[in-house]
Amino acid sequence: PVIVQHAVSGEVLMLGYMNPEALDKTIESGKVTFFSRTKQRLWTKGETSGNFLNVVNIAPDCDNDTLLVLANPIGPTCHKGTSSCFGETAHQWLFLYQLEQL
């Protein structure tokens, strides 16, 4: 599994899956590429819509079985036109956390 998070806001954008080939293509292109388990093929997010996810960083979790991809989205991430596939999940209180860090 791959969790894609907005590199600036921290918003969780989507969940997808990568195989080693998709990870290699993601690293080479700088655009998030997934492996479609239903279609059994690679697909780059935005290849049809132009709404790419530009990679900022990729990190594994502590068990090395999930990746966290920090990305800068070009346009909405979800095919429904929202910034996140989890609906409008704007962090109402994120600014308070950011202020506390100053």
N, C-alpha and C positions, 0 to 999 in steps of 0.2 A: 504493500500500500504506500501511497504518496499523499501527504497532506500538503496542499499549496496554501501559503499564507502571504498576504500583501506585505512586501518588504518595508513599507513606510508605516502603514496604519496598524499592522498586526492582524487585520481581519482575516479570518479563515475563508478562503475562496472556494476551494473544492477538494474532493478526494478522488484520486485516480489510482491506476496501477501501472507499474513499469516492470519490464523484464530487463535483462542486461543490455539488450540491443536498444531499447527505448532510452535507458540511462545514457548509453554512449552517444546516441543522437542528440539528446538534450544537452550534454556537455559540449559536443562539437558545435551545435547550432546556436546555443544560448537561448533556445526557445523550448518550453516544456513540451515533451513528447511522451505520450502514454502508450501502453499496450492495451488494445481493446480485447477483453476476454470474450465478448460475444461475437465480434467479427474476426478475431484471431489475426489482427494486423496492427501495425503502428499507426498512430495518428498524432499529429502535432496540433495542440490546442490553437485554434485560430486559422487553421489551413483553409477553411471554407469562409469563415466570417471575417477574418482579418483581426480578430480579437486575440492577439497572441499574449502569452505569459512570458515575459523576458526574465530569465533567471538572474538572480543576484547571488544566491548561495544555496548549496545543497548540503544537508547534514543528516547522518543516520541517527536513529534513536539508540538507546543503551543496549538493546538486544540485536542491533543490526538487522532488523526485519521490517523497518518502516523508515521512509525518508521524509524529511521536512524540507520543502523547497520554498525559499523566499523568492518572490517574484514581483515584478512591476507589471501589472496588467495594462494592455492597450485595449480600452473599451470594456464593456461588461464581460464578466467571466461566464456567467450562466447563459445558456441558450434561451432562457426566458427573459433576458434583458436586465437582470439584476447583477449587482457587483459580486454577489456570492451565490453559490449553488444552494446555500442554506438560507436563502431569502435575504431580506434587508436586515442585516445583523449589526448595524452601526453601534459602535461602542459609545453609549451616551456618557459614560463616566471615564473614558480613556483620558480625557484632558486632565482630570484630577490626578491620575497616576503620573502623567507626564510632568505636571507641576510639582508633585512630591519629589520627583527625581532631580529637580533643579537645586 
